[in-house]
Amino acid sequence: MNFSSNVTTVRLRDTFATAVTKNVLVVALCISINYINSTLVHTFFRNRIFTENPRYILFIHMVLNDMIQLTIAVLLHVISYVLFTINVSFCCFLLMIAIFTTLNTPLNLASMAIERYIAICNPLRHAQICTARRTYALIGLIWMFGTLPILPDLFMLVATEPVAFFHSRIFCSRDSVFRHPYMMEKKNVSHMLYLSFVWLTLVFTYFRIMFAAKAAKSDAKKARNTILLHGVQLLMCMFTYIDPLLASFSMYIFPMFVLEMRFTRYLIVHILPRLVSPIVYGLRDQTFCKYLKNYYLCCRCNMSKAPQNMTSLKTFPE
């Protein structure tokens, strides 16, 4: 009993140097990953071949969703060190965006798997079924279904909590704001339903593609590999939902390194999946990679020409 109490009071907060190091590392990773993702977005909008293809529309939606999610996650991490507590209303706003984008990711993966299934198993109707307009409508449905699990919690929070609560300051986390036991139970049930639906979709599309399209073996094999990558990405997304279990397990195994394990979990749950997405989906695709290389080559050419232009201005002054 005394041992456990001593363990919990060993180090409740990081030292100043450690806190600065952690936040600098997190912000640097956020800037780097968002820079890579922004080049993917720039490449997408500059080439019409991508803006009219449902596959790339869904991919770039996932990239934008990851950028928003990563930015909010890093902002909350920095706030927890710099301010520690913030206004409840502002915290609700940040949490709502974080929850929306978190739930959007598995639904977007399921949509990408279905699009590949139609392309391989029903190629003659793919252009008719999977149009750009319907894809944008599907993205709207993804956002709508992403908001459904949390909106009742928000209405219940407004109805049950006093006005003074929204003007107070609190450590910004979902469990500290949406603290009613009903909300926590509903969160677990909704996460289970969402993930079950996505897993069933990925398994169904994978096996349907595996047994279909014998005439186009190379395309079918590529589609199967793509859906397997969706499964890997979904496994990484599941870290968000099993984070409390990971926290309990890490505290049991490493009770003297609570802060270190918490930061490690943060990197694995919030940073690593956002880093893998552009590498797996953007750089793996040959067409997208080709246009991305052209973009970087153009940037290098412009940078190399800039000093020559400056010297020419010095050589021929007005």
C-alpha positions as CSV (number, residue, x, y, z in Angstrom):
1,M,0.0,0.0,0.0
2,N,2.7,2.4,1.0
3,F,4.8,1.3,-2.0
4,S,2.0,2.2,-4.5
5,S,1.5,5.6,-2.9
6,N,5.3,6.3,-3.1
7,V,5.3,5.3,-6.8
8,T,2.5,7.6,-7.7
9,T,4.3,10.5,-6.0
10,V,7.8,9.9,-7.4
11,R,7.4,12.4,-10.3
12,L,4.0,14.0,-11.1
13,R,5.5,16.5,-13.5
14,D,8.5,16.6,-15.8
15,T,11.5,18.7,-15.2
16,F,11.7,22.0,-17.2
17,A,14.4,20.6,-19.5
18,T,12.5,17.4,-20.1
19,A,9.2,19.2,-20.8
20,V,10.9,21.6,-23.3
21,T,12.6,18.6,-25.0
22,K,9.3,16.7,-25.3
23,N,7.4,19.7,-26.7
24,V,10.1,20.7,-29.1
25,L,10.2,17.1,-30.4
26,V,6.4,16.9,-30.8
27,V,6.1,20.2,-32.5
28,A,9.0,19.4,-34.8
29,L,7.4,16.1,-35.8
30,C,4.0,17.9,-36.3
31,I,5.6,20.5,-38.6
32,S,7.5,17.9,-40.6
33,I,4.6,15.5,-41.1
34,N,2.2,18.4,-42.0
35,Y,4.8,19.7,-44.5
36,I,4.9,16.3,-46.2
37,N,1.1,16.1,-46.2
38,S,0.8,19.7,-47.5
39,T,3.0,18.7,-50.5
40,L,0.6,15.8,-51.2
41,V,-2.3,18.1,-51.0
42,H,-0.6,20.6,-53.3
43,T,0.2,17.9,-55.8
44,F,-3.4,16.7,-55.7
45,F,-5.0,20.1,-56.5
46,R,-2.4,21.0,-59.1
47,N,-3.2,18.0,-61.3
48,R,-6.6,17.3,-62.7
49,I,-5.9,13.6,-63.0
50,F,-6.2,13.3,-59.2
51,T,-9.1,15.7,-58.6
52,E,-11.4,13.6,-60.8
53,N,-10.4,10.2,-59.5
54,P,-12.4,8.9,-56.5
55,R,-9.5,6.9,-55.2
56,Y,-7.3,10.0,-54.8
57,I,-10.1,12.1,-53.6
58,L,-10.6,9.8,-50.6
59,F,-6.9,9.6,-50.1
60,I,-6.4,13.3,-49.9
61,H,-9.4,13.6,-47.6
62,M,-7.6,11.2,-45.3
63,V,-4.5,13.3,-45.5
64,L,-6.4,16.5,-44.7
65,N,-8.2,14.8,-41.8
66,D,-4.8,13.6,-40.4
67,M,-3.4,17.1,-40.6
68,I,-6.3,18.5,-38.6
69,Q,-6.1,15.6,-36.1
70,L,-2.4,15.9,-35.6
71,T,-2.5,19.7,-35.2
72,I,-5.2,19.4,-32.5
73,A,-3.4,16.6,-30.7
74,V,-0.1,18.5,-30.6
75,L,-1.9,21.7,-29.6
76,L,-3.5,19.9,-26.6
77,H,-0.1,18.4,-25.7
78,V,1.6,21.7,-25.6
79,I,-1.3,23.3,-23.7
80,S,-1.1,20.6,-21.1
81,Y,2.5,21.6,-20.4
82,V,2.3,25.4,-20.8
83,L,-1.1,26.3,-19.4
84,F,-2.1,22.9,-17.8
85,T,-5.7,24.0,-17.6
86,I,-7.8,25.9,-20.1
87,N,-11.4,27.2,-20.4
88,V,-13.9,24.4,-20.6
89,S,-15.8,25.9,-23.6
90,F,-12.5,26.1,-25.6
91,C,-11.6,22.6,-24.5
92,C,-14.9,21.3,-25.8
93,F,-14.3,22.9,-29.1
94,L,-10.9,21.3,-29.5
95,L,-12.2,17.9,-28.3
96,M,-15.1,17.9,-30.7
97,I,-12.7,18.5,-33.7
98,A,-10.3,15.8,-32.3
99,I,-13.2,13.3,-31.9
100,F,-14.6,14.0,-35.3
101,T,-11.3,13.5,-37.1
102,T,-10.6,10.3,-35.1
103,L,-13.9,8.7,-36.0
104,N,-13.5,9.8,-39.7
105,T,-10.3,7.8,-40.2
106,P,-11.7,4.3,-40.0
107,L,-14.8,5.3,-42.0
108,N,-12.5,6.7,-44.7
109,L,-10.5,3.5,-44.8
110,A,-13.7,1.5,-45.2
111,S,-14.7,3.8,-48.1
112,M,-11.3,3.4,-49.8
113,A,-11.6,-0.4,-49.5
114,I,-15.1,-0.4,-51.1
115,E,-13.9,1.8,-53.9
116,R,-11.1,-0.7,-54.7
117,Y,-13.6,-3.6,-54.4
118,I,-15.8,-2.0,-57.1
119,A,-12.8,-1.2,-59.3
120,I,-11.7,-4.8,-59.3
121,C,-14.9,-6.8,-59.0
122,N,-17.2,-4.6,-61.1
123,P,-14.8,-2.7,-63.4
124,L,-17.4,-2.0,-66.1
125,R,-19.6,0.0,-63.7
126,H,-16.8,1.6,-61.7
127,A,-16.8,4.8,-63.7
128,Q,-20.6,5.0,-63.3
129,I,-20.8,4.2,-59.6
130,C,-17.6,5.9,-58.3
131,T,-17.9,9.4,-59.7
132,A,-16.2,12.5,-58.2
133,R,-19.5,14.0,-57.3
134,R,-20.6,10.9,-55.4
135,T,-17.2,10.7,-53.7
136,Y,-17.6,14.2,-52.3
137,A,-21.1,13.2,-51.1
138,L,-19.6,10.1,-49.4
139,I,-17.1,12.4,-47.6
140,G,-20.0,14.4,-46.4
141,L,-21.6,11.2,-45.0
142,I,-18.3,10.3,-43.4
143,W,-18.3,13.6,-41.5
144,M,-22.0,13.2,-40.6
145,F,-21.5,9.7,-39.2
146,G,-18.4,10.9,-37.4
147,T,-20.4,13.6,-35.6
148,L,-23.3,11.3,-34.6
149,P,-21.6,9.5,-31.6
150,I,-20.5,12.8,-29.9
151,L,-23.4,15.2,-30.5
152,P,-25.7,13.5,-27.9
153,D,-22.9,13.8,-25.4
154,L,-22.6,17.5,-26.1
155,F,-26.3,18.1,-25.7
156,M,-26.3,16.1,-22.5
157,L,-23.3,18.1,-21.2
158,V,-25.1,21.4,-21.9
159,A,-28.3,20.1,-20.3
160,T,-26.8,18.6,-17.1
161,E,-23.8,20.9,-16.3
162,P,-24.3,24.4,-14.8
163,V,-23.3,27.5,-16.7
164,A,-20.4,28.1,-14.3
165,F,-18.8,24.8,-15.4
166,F,-18.3,26.2,-19.0
167,H,-16.6,29.3,-17.6
168,S,-14.3,27.3,-15.4
169,R,-10.8,26.0,-16.2
170,I,-10.0,22.3,-16.5
171,F,-7.3,19.9,-17.7
172,C,-8.4,19.3,-21.3
173,S,-9.2,15.6,-21.8
174,R,-12.4,13.8,-22.9
175,D,-13.0,12.0,-19.6
176,S,-12.6,15.2,-17.6
177,V,-15.2,17.1,-19.7
178,F,-17.6,14.3,-20.7
179,R,-17.5,12.7,-17.3
180,H,-20.9,11.2,-16.9
181,P,-20.8,7.4,-16.6
182,Y,-23.4,7.1,-19.4
183,M,-21.1,9.1,-21.7
184,M,-18.2,6.8,-21.0
185,E,-20.2,3.7,-21.6
186,K,-21.7,5.0,-24.8
187,K,-18.2,6.0,-26.0
188,N,-17.0,2.4,-25.7
189,V,-20.1,0.9,-27.4
190,S,-19.9,3.4,-30.3
191,H,-16.2,2.7,-30.8
192,M,-16.9,-1.0,-30.8
193,L,-19.7,-0.7,-33.4
194,Y,-17.6,1.6,-35.7
195,L,-14.5,-0.6,-35.6
196,S,-16.6,-3.8,-36.1
197,F,-18.2,-2.3,-39.2
198,V,-14.8,-1.2,-40.6
199,W,-13.2,-4.6,-39.9
200,L,-16.1,-6.5,-41.6
201,T,-15.9,-4.2,-44.6
202,L,-12.1,-4.7,-45.0
203,V,-12.4,-8.5,-44.6
204,F,-15.3,-8.7,-47.0
205,T,-13.6,-6.6,-49.7
206,Y,-10.3,-8.4,-49.3
207,F,-11.7,-11.9,-49.8
208,R,-14.1,-10.8,-52.6
209,I,-11.1,-9.3,-54.5
210,M,-9.0,-12.4,-53.7
211,F,-11.5,-14.8,-55.4
212,A,-12.5,-12.4,-58.2
213,A,-11.0,-10.8,-61.2
214,K,-9.0,-13.8,-62.4
215,A,-8.5,-12.1,-65.8
216,A,-6.7,-9.2,-64.2
217,K,-4.4,-10.9,-61.7
218,S,-1.9,-8.1,-61.3
219,D,-4.6,-5.5,-60.6
220,A,-6.3,-7.9,-58.1
221,K,-3.1,-8.6,-56.3
222,K,-2.3,-4.9,-56.1
223,A,-5.8,-4.2,-54.7
224,R,-5.4,-7.0,-52.1
225,N,-2.1,-5.5,-51.0
226,T,-3.8,-2.1,-50.8
227,I,-6.6,-3.4,-48.5
228,L,-4.0,-5.2,-46.4
229,L,-2.4,-1.8,-45.9
230,H,-5.8,-0.4,-44.9
231,G,-5.9,-3.1,-42.3
232,V,-2.4,-2.1,-41.0
233,Q,-3.5,1.5,-40.8
234,L,-6.7,0.5,-39.0
235,L,-4.7,-1.4,-36.5
236,M,-2.7,1.8,-35.8
237,C,-5.9,3.8,-35.5
238,M,-7.1,1.3,-32.9
239,F,-4.3,2.5,-30.6
240,T,-6.5,5.5,-29.9
241,Y,-9.3,3.3,-28.6
242,I,-7.2,1.0,-26.5
243,D,-5.0,3.8,-25.0
244,P,-6.6,3.4,-21.5
245,L,-5.7,-0.3,-21.6
246,L,-2.2,0.5,-22.8
247,A,-1.9,3.1,-20.0
248,S,-2.9,0.6,-17.3
249,F,-0.6,-2.1,-18.7
250,S,2.4,0.3,-18.9
251,M,1.9,1.5,-15.4
252,Y,1.8,-2.0,-14.1
253,I,4.9,-3.1,-16.0
254,F,6.9,0.2,-15.6
255,P,5.5,1.9,-12.4
256,M,8.7,4.0,-12.0
257,F,8.5,5.4,-15.5
258,V,4.9,6.7,-15.7
259,L,5.8,10.0,-17.5
260,E,8.1,8.3,-20.0
261,M,5.6,5.7,-20.9
262,R,2.8,8.3,-21.2
263,F,4.9,10.2,-23.7
264,T,5.8,7.0,-25.6
265,R,2.1,6.1,-25.8
266,Y,1.4,9.6,-27.1
267,L,3.9,9.2,-29.9
268,I,2.6,5.8,-30.8
269,V,-1.1,6.7,-30.7
270,H,-1.2,10.2,-32.1
271,I,2.0,10.8,-34.1
272,L,3.1,7.5,-35.7
273,P,-0.2,6.8,-37.6
274,R,-0.1,10.3,-39.1
275,L,3.5,9.7,-40.2
276,V,2.7,6.3,-41.8
277,S,-0.3,7.4,-43.9
278,P,1.5,9.7,-46.4
279,I,4.3,7.2,-46.8
280,V,2.1,4.1,-47.3
281,Y,-0.5,5.7,-49.6
282,G,1.2,8.6,-51.2
283,L,4.8,7.5,-51.9
284,R,3.7,3.9,-52.6
285,D,1.4,4.9,-55.5
286,Q,3.5,5.1,-58.7
287,T,1.3,7.8,-60.4
288,F,1.2,10.0,-57.3
289,C,4.9,9.5,-56.6
290,K,5.8,10.5,-60.2
291,Y,3.9,13.8,-59.9
292,L,5.3,14.4,-56.5
293,K,8.9,14.0,-57.8
294,N,8.1,16.5,-60.6
295,Y,7.0,18.9,-57.9
296,Y,10.2,18.6,-55.9
297,L,12.3,18.8,-59.1
298,C,10.5,22.0,-60.1
299,C,11.1,23.5,-56.6
300,R,14.9,22.7,-56.9
301,C,15.1,24.2,-60.3
302,N,13.5,27.4,-59.1
303,M,15.8,27.6,-56.1
304,S,18.9,27.0,-58.3
305,K,17.8,29.7,-60.8
306,A,17.1,32.3,-58.0
307,P,20.8,33.2,-57.4
308,Q,21.5,33.5,-61.1
309,N,18.6,35.9,-61.4
310,M,20.0,37.9,-58.5
311,T,23.5,38.1,-60.0
312,S,22.1,39.2,-63.4
313,L,20.3,42.1,-61.6
314,K,23.6,43.1,-60.0
315,T,25.5,42.9,-63.4
316,F,23.0,45.0,-65.2
317,P,21.8,47.7,-62.8
318,E,19.3,50.3,-63.8
